[in-house]
Amino acid sequence: MASRSYANLFDLASGDFLDFPCTPRALPRVMTVPGIISDLDGYGCNDGDSDVSSSGCRERKIIVANMLPVQAKRDIETAKWVFSWDEDSILLQLKDGFSADSEVIYVGSLKVEIDACEQDAVAQRLLDEFNCVPTFLPHDLQKRFYLGFCKQQLWPLFHYMLPICPDHGDRFDRILWQAYVSANKIFADKVMEVINPDDDFVWVHDYHLMVLPTFLRKRYNRVKLGFFLHSPFPSSEIYRTLPVRDEILRGLLNSDLIGFHTFDYARHFLSCCSRMLGLDYESKRGHIGLDYFGRTIFIKILPVGIHMGRLESVLNLSSTSAKLKEVQEEFKDKKVILGIDDMDIFKGISLKLLAVEHLLQQNPDLQGKVVLVQIVNPARGSGKDVQEAKNETYLIAQRINDTYSSNNYQPVILIDRPVPRFEKSAYYAVAECCIVNAVRDGMNLVPYKYIVCRQGTAQLDEALDRKSDSPRTSMLVVSEFIGCSPSLSGAIRVNPWDIDAVADAMYAALTMSVSEKQLRHEKHYRYVSSHDVAYWAHSFMLDLERACKDHYTKRCWGFGLGLGFRVVSLSHGFRKLSIDHIVSAYKRTNRRAIFLDYDGTVVPQSSISKTPSPEVISVLNALCNNPKNIVFIVSGRGRDSLSEWFTSCQMLGLAAEHGYFLRWNKDSEWEASHLSADLDWKKMVEPVMQLYTEATDGSNIEVKESALVWHHQDADPDFGSCQAKELLDHLESVLANEPAAVTRGQHIVEVKPQGISKGLVAEQVLMTMVNGGNPPDFVLCIGDDRSDEDMFESILRTVSCPSLPSAPEIFACTVGRKPSKAKYFLDDASDVVKLLQGLAASSNPKPRHLAHSQVSFESTV
């Protein structure tokens, strides 16, 4: 049964719920070898091996975003389309961070709708003249995708606005989600038309295209893919309310590198991955790495910058200097506070006005001297919320002006019209203070632009008759909820909801000494000028190259349907253990050793009942009754539990508590390890663990004869992990001079005697066979977790010793497709049981006589 989130979204994207044609093949594939145009249409190949010839041309980057950095308008006289670069687009500006020989291809939509009959010609023009590949979304799909799912559901949610009631945002709409997926599929198709997957780097931008990486990774398992989120990423408590939360997370995780503006956004994303997908992450040489089915997804924290050259060229315009002189004259003898914001419910314009009102109330001496110039950019969205925000802004501004205006003085000036760049630059240059009071914003580059404009240029200085060495000052009041705040250490940070604090911050900014303003300005200017958009793009691409460097050192294959698709990346020698392959070796050998882990190997990890099933008991007895076999269950569980569960397995060997206790068969006695008989350290460990248990809801202590284990799988994932790290450090300090080892595993911290491991069990059994004159010629070892890796390593080491006449057939096998020292894998516990049943059925000897077996075992011991 297909899930409601659509098990196979590749079918969904071309389904009947949206009546639009399949993506036309208007564009040819890029020529990768002279005279040969590669043409890949289908999804038939998904093994990750490219069928496109490697390009001998220059390095290429494919930039994918919702909108192309191109402006389009129809010529009134000729009725033809006229295209030009959008010089203010960050997508165009980031090219400065690439090497001169890089070719950049853009994939995205135009801001205008093109008639179907013109699309082929327009697409060819854009490709030829601008290296752009347009995605012509049908009108209805575009509306549901952008104005629907993106703006009504993702945008509010990512800015911490939940649809608690109908007046507070739109509830989740699955039709809009389907449109979002369909649009992402069309974008992916366009990328596939031009990509050379062996060589090209793909950089996807922003929340509009968060599932696009899945479509690309499905088609090309080794695609070099980076994603950058330009909006905030909400905390897990907010994000987890999204019904398609897992699909979007997995979409992002099909990238190689994921970039965020701030550590907070990255931390929220990692927390969501931990809480909802159970993924672990760690810092690796300064980079945060998230392990995802053998692939390491790198997390990059990198705030975007501005284009210095673009802004300085505007400052050098004669129109800018003329406007600057005009504004200076208009506000002569007054202090200007500047705000530049979109008309948006998250920009906090009304809160800013309330703070200005409070400032004038509390400081009568500032009345007639302080002016707030608020430039309101046109709203990017539409709806009741935007109109209400606009109405509130005008009402408050009118109230302030009615109260505090006088002849030639108006405390609040609202500029609600399109303002050209040169005019904005003039206001930036005049303002003594700039305030950005957004309640939530992904980045916001207004403070950066303000700093550069306050610095000015040599040409602007000349036009204004200003000395080039005159002191430059600037003051910033910024919300602590915007992305640029952490990078502006000299700014006055405020909580925009605290009206009094914002008013106090503006007063401090206006009355601060010139020398202090100068020091803060110089600090900010050094940062902004060195961390520009070119630095941002260059740094991101360097990390993307680093994240992709191991793509061809491992084998890749994909599994999962729809947006649940992911790629497993493992070493070249790692493959699934087939029953036919192992049975062949099993039949031609006579001295076999079989080691089996318990939890997660012969019994599913998710099973509530941990007792072995009748079929497990049956197959173990069948293997044990073969006189050519020695079979051991090697587990971390206690010996009482194992004895009880396997009481009907007469000839089965048991190793309990990771090998601290060993029993060769039911009739033999348990042997305790002599490596570490001193267990006095347990008296020191238990009180420490008890302390952490009381402080961590959902945790518990498991007391074993030789070990103590602190479990936190039922605790809050983030807090439990944090407490586990603290406990690990605490115990290592306490046990520094004790014969005990502290290890951290999956949701556990365990303290056990030094030297005890499952690997020691395997070594002891194998060497006993060798010393008894029965060197093994077949070794099978199956396990699922970190402790079993010791067995795999020990077996490989032991069988290579010179005392063995010949190397045995070795089958080290992990459960689950994941990085391992084992050469083989099986998918789950049911596969393990099927494999054991295949071995048992391959030979049906008479059951060995118990007395004979007892003598045989005791002689080897």
C-alpha positions in Angstrom: 0.0 0.0 0.0 1.4 3.4 -1.0 1.9 5.8 1.8 0.0 9.1 1.8 3.3 10.9 1.2 3.6 8.9 -2.0 5.9 5.9 -2.0 7.0 6.5 -5.6 7.1 10.3 -6.3 8.8 9.8 -9.6 5.4 8.5 -10.8 3.6 11.3 -8.8 5.5 14.0 -10.6 3.9 13.1 -13.9 0.6 11.9 -12.4 -3.0 12.9 -13.2 -3.5 15.2 -10.3 -1.9 18.0 -12.2 -2.8 18.4 -15.8 0.5 19.5 -17.3 2.7 18.0 -20.1 5.9 16.2 -19.5 9.1 18.2 -19.6 9.8 18.9 -23.3 13.2 18.1 -24.7 13.7 21.6 -26.2 17.4 21.7 -25.4 20.1 19.4 -26.6 22.5 17.9 -24.1 25.8 19.8 -23.8 28.4 18.6 -26.1 31.0 16.7 -24.0 33.2 15.4 -26.7 33.6 17.3 -30.0 31.1 15.9 -32.4 29.2 13.9 -29.9 26.1 15.1 -28.1 25.1 12.9 -25.2 21.3 12.3 -24.8 20.1 10.8 -21.6 16.4 10.8 -21.2 15.3 8.1 -18.9 15.8 7.0 -15.4 16.9 3.6 -16.5 20.4 3.7 -15.2 20.8 4.3 -11.5 24.0 2.4 -10.7 26.0 5.6 -10.4 28.3 4.8 -13.3 28.3 7.7 -15.7 27.4 7.0 -19.3 28.5 10.5 -20.3 32.1 10.9 -21.5 34.3 13.0 -19.3 34.7 16.5 -20.6 38.1 17.8 -21.6 36.7 21.3 -21.3 36.9 23.7 -18.5 35.4 23.1 -15.1 31.7 23.7 -14.9 29.3 24.7 -12.1 25.6 24.3 -12.5 23.7 26.8 -10.3 20.1 25.8 -9.6 17.6 28.2 -8.0 13.9 29.1 -8.2 14.6 32.2 -10.3 17.3 32.8 -13.0 19.5 35.9 -12.5 17.9 37.3 -15.7 15.5 40.1 -16.2 12.9 39.8 -19.0 10.6 42.3 -20.6 8.8 42.5 -23.9 9.8 45.3 -26.2 6.8 47.5 -26.9 7.7 48.3 -30.5 8.9 44.9 -31.7 6.8 42.7 -29.3 10.0 40.6 -28.8 11.4 39.5 -25.6 14.5 41.4 -24.3 16.7 39.8 -21.7 19.4 41.2 -19.5 21.4 40.1 -16.5 20.0 41.0 -13.0 23.1 42.7 -11.6 21.7 42.6 -8.0 21.2 38.8 -8.0 23.5 36.9 -5.7 23.5 34.0 -8.1 25.2 36.2 -10.7 27.5 37.8 -8.2 28.8 34.5 -6.8 30.6 33.9 -10.1 33.4 36.1 -8.8 34.3 33.3 -6.3 35.1 30.9 -9.1 38.2 30.5 -11.1 38.4 32.4 -14.4 38.3 29.2 -16.5 35.1 28.0 -14.8 31.9 27.8 -16.9 28.7 28.6 -15.0 25.3 27.3 -16.2 22.1 28.5 -14.5 18.9 26.5 -14.2 15.7 28.2 -13.0 12.5 30.0 -13.9 12.0 33.4 -15.4 10.1 36.1 -13.4 7.6 36.4 -16.4 5.4 33.8 -18.0 6.3 32.8 -21.5 3.7 31.5 -24.0 4.1 27.8 -24.9 4.6 28.7 -28.5 7.6 30.9 -27.6 9.3 28.6 -25.1 11.6 26.7 -27.4 13.0 29.9 -29.0 13.4 31.6 -25.7 15.1 28.6 -24.2 17.6 28.5 -27.0 18.3 32.2 -26.8 18.9 32.0 -23.0 21.2 29.0 -23.5 23.2 30.7 -26.3 23.4 34.2 -24.9 23.3 33.7 -21.1 24.2 30.0 -20.4 20.8 29.7 -18.8 18.3 26.8 -18.9 14.8 27.9 -18.1 12.2 25.8 -16.4 8.9 26.7 -17.8 6.4 25.6 -15.1 2.7 25.6 -16.2 0.8 28.5 -14.6 -1.3 26.4 -12.3 1.7 24.4 -11.1 3.8 27.6 -10.6 1.0 29.0 -8.5 0.6 25.9 -6.3 4.4 25.4 -6.0 5.6 28.9 -5.2 2.6 30.9 -3.9 1.1 27.8 -2.4 3.5 25.4 -0.7 6.6 27.6 -0.6 5.0 30.8 0.6 2.0 29.6 2.5 3.6 26.6 4.3 7.4 26.4 4.2 8.1 30.1 4.5 5.9 30.7 7.6 7.0 27.4 9.2 10.7 28.2 8.7 10.1 31.6 10.4 8.4 29.9 13.4 4.8 30.6 12.5 2.5 27.6 13.0 -1.0 27.4 11.5 -2.6 27.0 15.0 -5.9 28.5 13.7 -7.2 29.5 10.3 -6.3 33.2 10.9 -2.7 32.2 11.7 -1.5 30.7 8.5 -2.7 27.9 6.1 -2.9 24.3 7.2 -0.9 21.6 5.4 -2.4 20.9 2.0 -1.3 17.7 0.2 -2.2 19.0 -3.2 0.3 21.9 -2.7 2.9 19.4 -1.6 2.4 17.3 -4.7 2.9 20.5 -6.8 6.1 21.2 -4.9 7.4 17.7 -5.7 6.4 18.0 -9.3 8.1 21.3 -9.7 11.3 20.0 -8.2 11.1 17.0 -10.6 11.0 19.5 -13.6 14.0 21.4 -12.2 15.9 18.1 -11.9 15.0 17.1 -15.5 16.4 20.4 -16.7 19.7 19.8 -14.8 19.9 16.3 -16.4 19.7 17.9 -19.8 23.0 19.7 -19.4 24.9 17.9 -16.7 28.1 16.0 -17.2 27.9 13.9 -14.0 31.5 12.9 -13.9 32.9 16.4 -13.8 30.2 19.0 -13.1 29.4 20.5 -9.7 25.8 21.2 -8.9 24.9 23.9 -6.4 21.2 24.1 -5.4 19.8 27.2 -3.6 17.1 27.6 -1.0 14.0 26.1 0.4 12.1 26.0 -2.9 14.2 23.0 -4.1 14.8 20.9 -1.0 13.7 17.6 -2.6 15.5 18.2 -5.9 18.7 16.4 -4.6 16.8 13.1 -4.3 15.9 13.2 -8.0 19.5 13.9 -9.1 21.0 11.4 -6.7 18.5 8.7 -8.0 19.7 9.3 -11.5 23.4 9.8 -10.8 24.5 8.1 -7.6 27.9 10.0 -7.6 26.6 13.5 -8.6 28.7 16.3 -6.9 25.9 18.1 -5.2 25.8 21.0 -2.7 22.8 22.7 -1.2 22.6 26.1 0.5 19.6 27.2 2.6 19.2 31.0 2.6 16.3 31.0 5.1 16.3 30.1 8.8 16.0 26.4 9.7 13.6 26.1 12.6 14.1 24.2 15.8 13.0 20.6 15.9 9.8 21.4 17.9 8.6 23.6 15.1 9.9 21.5 12.1 8.5 18.2 13.4 5.0 19.6 12.9 5.4 19.3 9.1 3.7 16.2 7.9 6.4 15.6 5.1 9.3 16.3 7.5 11.1 13.0 6.7 10.9 13.4 3.0 12.4 16.9 3.1 15.2 15.9 5.5 16.1 12.9 3.3 16.0 15.2 0.2 18.6 17.5 1.8 20.7 14.5 2.9 21.0 13.4 -0.7 23.4 16.4 -1.1 27.1 16.1 -0.3 27.4 19.5 1.4 24.6 21.5 3.1 25.3 25.1 3.9 23.6 27.4 6.5 24.1 31.0 7.4 24.5 30.4 11.2 25.4 27.7 13.6 21.9 27.9 15.1 20.3 27.0 11.8 22.8 24.1 11.4 22.3 22.9 14.9 18.5 22.8 14.4 18.9 20.8 11.2 21.3 18.3 13.0 18.9 18.0 15.9 16.0 17.2 13.5 18.2 14.5 11.8 19.0 13.0 15.2 15.5 13.1 16.6 13.6 12.1 13.5 16.0 9.9 11.5 18.3 8.7 14.4 21.5 9.9 12.7 24.7 10.7 14.5 27.1 13.6 13.7 30.5 14.6 14.8 33.1 17.3 14.2 35.9 16.1 11.9 39.0 18.4 11.7 36.8 21.5 12.0 34.1 20.2 9.8 30.7 18.8 11.0 30.1 15.5 9.4 26.8 13.5 9.4 27.0 9.8 8.6 24.2 8.7 6.3 24.4 5.1 5.0 28.2 5.2 4.5 28.2 8.7 3.0 29.5 11.6 5.1 27.3 14.7 4.6 29.3 17.8 5.4 27.6 20.7 7.1 28.9 24.2 6.3 28.3 27.3 8.4 29.0 30.3 6.1 27.1 33.6 6.1 26.8 35.1 2.7 28.4 38.5 1.9 27.8 41.4 -0.4 29.4 42.3 -3.7 31.8 45.1 -2.8 32.5 46.1 -6.4 28.8 46.4 -7.3 28.0 48.6 -4.2 31.1 50.8 -4.7 30.2 51.4 -8.3 26.8 52.7 -7.3 28.5 55.0 -4.7 30.7 56.4 -7.5 27.7 57.5 -9.6 27.1 61.2 -10.0 23.4 60.6 -9.2 24.4 59.1 -5.8 26.5 62.1 -4.8 23.8 64.5 -5.9 21.2 62.6 -3.9 23.5 62.5 -0.9 23.9 66.2 -0.9 20.2 66.6 -1.2 19.5 64.3 1.7 22.2 66.0 3.9 20.5 69.3 3.3 17.1 67.9 4.0 18.2 66.5 7.4 20.6 69.2 8.3 21.2 69.4 12.1 19.2 66.2 12.6 20.2 62.6 13.4 19.0 60.1 10.9 18.1 56.5 11.9 17.6 54.3 8.8 15.5 51.2 8.3 15.2 49.3 5.0 12.8 46.4 5.0 10.4 44.4 2.9 6.8 44.8 3.8 6.7 41.5 5.6 5.1 40.3 8.9 8.5 39.0 10.0 10.5 42.3 9.4 9.3 43.9 12.7 8.6 47.3 11.1 5.7 48.1 13.5 7.9 47.0 16.5 10.6 49.4 15.3 8.1 52.3 15.1 6.9 51.6 18.6 10.5 51.7 19.8 11.0 55.1 18.1 7.8 56.3 19.8 9.1 55.2 23.2 12.5 56.8 22.4 10.9 60.2 21.8 8.6 59.8 24.9 11.5 59.0 27.2 13.9 61.5 25.8 12.2 64.9 25.1 15.6 66.4 24.2 15.6 64.2 21.1 12.3 65.5 19.8 12.9 67.6 16.7 16.4 66.2 16.3 15.9 62.5 15.5 14.3 61.2 12.3 13.5 57.6 11.4 13.6 57.1 7.6 11.9 53.8 6.9 12.2 52.6 3.3 9.6 49.9 2.6 10.4 47.5 -0.2 7.5 46.0 -2.1 6.1 42.8 -0.5 7.4 39.6 -2.0 4.2 37.8 -1.1 0.5 38.7 -0.8 -2.4 38.1 1.4 -4.2 39.3 4.5 -1.1 39.2 6.8 0.8 41.5 4.5 -2.1 44.0 4.3 -2.6 44.0 8.1 1.2 44.6 8.6 1.0 47.5 6.2 -2.0 49.0 7.8 -0.5 48.8 11.3 2.7 50.4 10.1 0.9 53.4 8.7 -1.3 53.8 11.7 1.6 53.9 14.1 3.7 56.2 11.9 0.7 58.5 11.6 0.2 58.5 15.4 3.9 59.4 16.0 3.9 62.2 13.4 0.6 63.6 14.8 2.1 63.7 18.3 5.7 64.9 17.7 5.7 66.8 14.3 6.4 70.5 14.2 7.3 73.0 11.6 10.0 71.5 9.3 10.1 68.4 11.4 8.5 65.0 10.9 9.9 62.2 13.1 8.9 59.3 10.9 9.3 59.4 7.1 7.8 56.3 5.3 9.1 55.9 1.8 6.7 53.3 0.3 7.7 53.1 -3.4 10.3 51.5 -5.5 13.6 53.2 -4.5 16.5 53.0 -6.9 19.9 51.8 -5.7 21.6 55.2 -5.8 18.9 56.7 -3.6 19.2 53.9 -1.0 23.0 54.3 -1.0 22.6 58.0 -0.3 20.4 57.3 2.7 22.8 54.6 3.9 25.7 57.1 3.7 23.7 59.8 5.7 22.3 57.7 8.5 24.1 57.8 11.8 22.4 54.6 12.9 20.9 51.7 10.9 18.3 49.5 12.7 17.3 46.0 11.5 14.5 44.8 13.9 13.3 41.7 12.2 11.6 39.1 14.4 13.1 36.4 12.2 15.2 36.6 9.0 17.6 34.2 7.3 20.5 36.6 6.7 19.6 40.2 5.9 22.4 42.1 4.1 21.2 45.6 5.0 23.8 46.1 7.8 26.6 45.1 5.4 25.5 47.6 2.8 25.2 50.3 5.4 28.7 49.8 6.6 30.2 49.9 3.1 28.2 53.1 2.2 29.3 54.8 5.5 32.9 54.0 4.5 32.4 55.5 1.1 34.8 55.6 -1.8 37.6 58.0 -3.0 35.4 59.2 -5.8 32.5 59.9 -3.5 34.8 61.8 -1.1 36.0 63.9 -4.0 32.4 64.7 -5.1 31.5 65.7 -1.5 34.8 67.6 -0.8 35.4 65.3 2.0 39.0 64.4 3.2 39.9 60.8 2.4 41.4 60.4 5.9 38.5 61.8 7.8 37.1 59.4 10.5 34.3 57.1 9.4 31.7 55.9 11.8 28.6 53.7 11.8 26.3 52.3 14.4 24.1 49.2 14.1 21.2 48.1 16.1 20.3 44.5 15.0 17.8 41.9 16.1 19.4 38.8 17.6 17.1 36.7 15.4 18.6 37.6 12.1 21.4 35.6 10.4 24.0 38.4 10.1 23.8 39.2 13.9 26.6 36.7 14.9 29.1 38.2 12.4 28.5 41.8 13.6 30.2 41.7 17.0 30.3 45.5 17.3 26.5 45.9 16.8 24.1 46.5 19.6 22.0 43.3 19.6 18.4 43.5 20.7 15.3 41.4 21.3 12.9 43.1 18.8 9.9 42.2 21.1 11.4 44.2 23.9 10.3 47.8 22.9 12.1 49.4 25.9 15.4 47.7 25.1 15.2 48.6 21.4 14.6 52.3 22.4 17.5 52.2 24.8 19.7 50.6 22.1 18.9 53.4 19.7 19.6 56.0 22.3 23.0 54.4 23.1 23.8 54.3 19.4 23.0 58.0 18.9 24.9 59.2 22.0 28.0 57.0 21.8 31.3 58.7 21.5 32.8 59.3 18.0 35.9 57.3 18.9 33.8 54.3 20.0 31.7 54.5 16.8 34.9 54.6 14.7 36.4 51.5 16.3 33.2 49.6 15.8 32.9 50.7 12.2 36.5 49.7 11.4 36.0 46.3 12.9 32.8 45.7 10.9 34.3 47.1 7.7 37.3 44.7 7.9 34.9 41.8 8.2 32.4 42.9 5.5 35.1 43.7 2.9 37.0 40.5 3.4 34.0 38.2 3.7 32.2 39.2 0.5 30.1 37.2 -1.8 33.1 35.9 -3.7 34.7 34.6 -0.5 31.4 32.9 0.3 31.1 31.2 -3.1 34.8 30.2 -3.1 34.7 28.8 0.4 31.5 26.8 -0.4 33.0 25.3 -3.6 36.2 24.3 -1.8 34.2 22.4 0.8 32.0 20.8 -1.9 35.2 19.5 -3.7 36.4 18.1 -0.4 33.1 16.5 0.3 33.1 14.7 -3.1 36.7 13.6 -3.2 35.9 10.0 -2.1 33.1 9.4 -4.5 35.0 7.0 -6.7 36.9 5.2 -3.9 33.7 3.4 -2.8 30.9 1.4 -4.4 27.5 3.1 -4.5 24.1 1.7 -5.0 20.6 3.2 -4.3 17.6 1.8 -2.6 14.3 3.1 -1.3 11.3 4.4 -3.2 10.4 8.0 -4.0 11.7 10.6 -1.6 12.8 7.7 0.7 15.6 7.0 -1.9 19.2 7.1 -0.6 22.6 5.9 -1.7 24.7 3.4 0.2 28.4 4.1 -0.2 30.7 1.3 0.9 34.1 -0.1 0.1 34.6 -1.9 -3.2 35.1 -5.3 -1.7 31.9 -5.1 0.4 29.0 -7.1 -1.0 25.9 -9.0 0.0 26.6 -12.6 1.2 24.7 -14.9 -1.1 23.5 -18.3 0.2 24.8 -20.1 -2.9 28.3 -18.7 -2.5 28.7 -19.6 1.2 27.0 -23.1 0.8 29.6 -24.0 -1.8 32.4 -23.3 0.7 30.5 -24.9 3.5 30.2 -28.2 1.6 33.8 -28.5 0.8 35.1 -27.9 4.3 35.2 -30.1 7.4 36.4 -28.0 10.4 34.0 -25.1 10.7 33.7 -22.3 13.3 30.5 -20.2 13.4 30.2 -17.1 15.6 26.9 -15.3 15.9 25.9 -12.1 17.7 22.5 -12.2 19.4 20.6 -8.9 19.5 20.1 -7.4 16.0 21.6 -10.6 14.4 19.5 -13.7 15.1 16.8 -11.6 16.9 15.6 -8.3 15.4 16.8 -5.2 17.3 13.3 -3.8 17.2 11.7 -6.9 18.6 10.0 -6.3 22.0 10.4 -10.0 22.9 14.1 -10.8 23.1 13.7 -14.6 23.4 14.8 -16.6 20.4 12.1 -17.8 18.0 11.4 -21.6 17.5 13.0 -21.3 14.0 16.2 -19.8 15.5 16.4 -22.7 18.0 15.7 -25.2 15.3 18.4 -24.0 12.9 21.0 -23.6 15.7 20.4 -27.2 16.8 20.7 -28.4 13.2 24.1 -26.6 12.8 25.3 -27.7 16.3 24.4 -31.4 15.7 26.8 -31.5 12.7 30.1 -32.9 14.1 32.1 -30.7 11.7 30.7 -27.5 13.3 31.5 -25.5 16.4 28.8 -22.9 16.9 28.9 -20.0 19.4 26.5 -17.2 20.3 28.7 -14.3 21.4 26.6 -11.6 23.1 26.8 -8.7 25.5 23.9 -10.2 27.5 24.3 -11.9 30.9 24.9 -15.6 31.2 21.6 -16.3 33.1 19.5 -15.0 30.2 21.5 -16.8 27.6 21.4 -20.1 29.6 17.6 -19.8 29.9 16.9 -18.9 26.3 19.2 -21.7 24.8 18.5 -24.5 27.3 17.3 -26.7 24.5 20.5 -26.3 22.5 22.7 -29.0 23.9 25.8 -28.4 21.8 25.7 -24.6 21.4 28.6 -22.6 22.8 27.8 -19.4 24.7 29.9 -16.3 25.4 28.2 -13.9 27.7 29.0 -10.3 28.6 31.2 -9.8 25.5 33.2 -12.8 26.4 33.8 -12.4 30.1 32.0 -15.7 30.6 32.4 -18.7 28.2 30.6 -22.0 28.1 31.4 -24.6 25.4 28.1 -26.5 25.6 25.2 -27.1 28.0 27.0 -29.8 30.0 30.2 -27.8 30.6 30.7 -25.2 33.3 30.9 -21.4 32.7 34.5 -20.2 32.6 35.3 -16.6 33.8 38.0 -14.6 32.1 41.3 -14.4 34.1 42.3 -11.2 32.3 40.6 -8.9 34.9 39.3 -10.6 38.0 39.3 -7.4 40.0 35.9 -5.8 39.8 36.1 -3.4 42.7 35.8 -0.5 40.3 32.1 -1.3 40.0 31.6 0.3 43.5 33.0 3.5 42.1 31.1 3.5 38.8 27.6 2.7 40.0 27.1 5.9 42.1 28.3 8.0 39.2 25.9 6.3 36.8 23.1 6.7 39.4 23.7 10.4 39.5 23.3 10.7 35.7 20.2 8.5 35.8 18.5 10.7 38.3 19.3 13.8 36.2 18.3 12.2 32.8 14.6 11.2 32.4 14.3 8.0 30.4 17.7 6.6 31.3 18.5 3.5 33.3 21.4 1.3 34.5 21.9 -2.3 33.5 23.9 -4.2 36.1 25.9 -7.2 34.8 28.2 -9.5 36.7 31.3 -8.0 35.0 30.0 -4.7 33.7 27.7 -1.7 34.2 25.8 -0.2 31.3 24.0 3.2 31.2 21.2 3.3 28.6 19.7 6.5 27.3 17.7 5.3 24.3 14.4 6.4 25.9 15.7 9.8 26.9 15.5 13.1 24.9 17.9 12.4 22.0 19.9 15.7 22.4 20.0 15.7 26.1 20.7 12.0 26.3 23.6 12.3 23.9 25.0 15.3 25.8 24.7 13.5 29.1 26.4 10.4 27.6 29.4 12.6 26.6 29.6 14.1 30.1 29.3 10.6 31.7 32.1 9.3 29.5 34.5 12.1 30.5 33.5 11.7 34.1 34.1 7.9 34.2 37.3 8.1 32.3 38.6 10.6 35.0 37.3 8.4 37.9 38.7 5.2 36.4 42.1 6.6 35.2 44.1 4.1 37.4 41.6 1.2 37.4 41.6 -2.0 35.3 38.4 -1.0 33.5 37.5 0.4 30.0 34.8 2.9 29.3 33.2 2.7 25.9 30.3 4.5 24.2 28.0 2.7 21.9 24.6 3.2 20.3 22.6 4.9 23.2 24.8 3.4 25.9 27.9 4.1 28.0 29.5 0.8 29.2 32.2 0.1 31.7 33.8 -3.3 31.5 37.1 -5.0 32.5 40.1 -4.0 30.4 40.9 -6.5 27.6 37.5 -8.1 27.4 36.0 -8.1 23.9 34.1 -10.4 21.6 37.3 -10.5 19.5 39.0 -12.3 22.4 36.3 -15.0 22.3 36.8 -15.6 18.6 40.6 -15.8 19.1 40.3 -18.3 22.0 38.0 -20.6 20.2 40.0 -20.6 17.0 43.3 -21.2 18.8 41.7 -24.0 20.8 40.8 -25.7 17.5 44.4 -25.2 16.2 46.0 -26.5 19.4 43.7 -29.5 19.4 44.9 -30.5 15.9 41.7 -29.3 14.2 42.7 -26.0 12.5 39.5 -24.4 11.0 39.1 -24.4 7.3 35.8 -22.4 7.4 35.0 -19.4 9.6 31.6 -17.6 9.6 31.1 -14.6 11.9 27.9 -12.5 11.8 27.2 -9.4 13.9 25.5 -6.0 13.7 27.2 -3.4 16.0 30.5 -1.9 17.0 31.4 -4.7 19.5 31.2 -7.2 16.6 33.8 -5.3 14.7 36.3 -6.6 17.3 35.3 -10.2 16.2 35.8 -9.4 12.5 39.2 -7.9 13.2 40.3 -10.7 15.5 39.4 -13.4 13.1 41.3 -11.8 10.3 44.3 -11.5 12.6 44.1 -15.0 14.0 43.7 -16.9 10.8 46.8 -15.2 9.3 49.1 -16.6 12.0 51.9 -19.0 10.8 50.6 -21.9 12.9 47.7 -22.6 10.5 48.7 -25.0 7.7 46.4 -23.1 5.2 44.2 -20.1 5.3 40.5 -21.0 6.0 37.5 -19.7 4.0 36.4 -16.6 6.0 33.0 -15.0 5.9 32.9 -11.9 8.1 29.4 -10.5 7.7 27.7 -7.4 9.2 23.9 -6.9 9.4 22.8 -3.8 7.6 24.5 -1.9 4.7 27.0 0.2 6.6 30.8 0.8 6.9 32.4 -2.3 8.5 35.6 -4.3 8.7 33.5 -7.2 7.4 33.6 -8.1 3.7 30.0 -9.1 3.4 26.6 -7.9 4.6 23.1 -9.1 5.1 20.1 -6.8 5.3 18.5 -7.9 8.5 17.9 -10.6 11.1 15.5 -12.5 8.8 18.2 -12.7 6.2 20.6 -14.1 8.8 18.2 -16.9 9.7 17.6 -17.7 6.1 21.3 -18.0 5.5 21.7 -20.3 8.5 18.8 -22.4 7.3 20.5 -22.7 3.9 23.7 -24.0 5.6 21.8 -26.4 7.8 19.9 -27.8 4.8 23.0 -28.3 2.7 24.1 -31.3 4.7 22.0 -33.6 6.8 24.4 -35.8 8.7 23.4 -38.0 11.6 23.2 -36.2 14.9 26.5 -36.5 16.6 26.6 -38.7 19.7 26.5 -36.6 22.8 29.1 -38.6 24.7 31.5 -38.5 21.8 30.9 -34.8 21.5 31.6 -34.2 25.2 34.9 -36.0 25.0 35.8 -34.2 21.8 35.2 -30.8 23.4 36.9 -31.6 26.6 39.9 -32.9 24.8 40.2 -29.7 22.8 39.8 -27.6 26.0 
